[in-house]
């Protein structure tokens, strides 16, 4: 929760955290999102989580933040699926100046996706983005 004070829009709604060896996965499920909100909340949460986890747990080697959203199929079926995901490895995060990076992420919700080791944006959300910025596609896996 300390990360929420570091950067606005970081989110802990329906937060679950799993630790598998040196890999930490945080999943959130905020309500009332649009595509831009999903990217902003995923990026700010990933920034805050990686800063906090890598500082507190030297054995952690990777942090993944996934944002879940509800999607409605063409036939009206509602399902919960990953809307956006960012994975950052310690070697990448060790190069970051978090205080300076924070302002870049707040002004461009795609910036951290492009710096991340892996990212994924739901195809429906990616298709609706008017400005894809530095993104080279819906995923870098």
Secondary structure, DSSP 4 states (H G I P E B T S, - for coil): -HHHHHSTT---TT-EEEEETTEEEEEE--SS--HHHHHHHHHHHHHHHHHHHHHH-TT--EEEEEEEEEEE-TTS-EEEEEEEEEEEEHHHHTT--HHHHHHHHHH-TTHHHHHSSEEEE-HHHHHH-S--TT--SSEE-
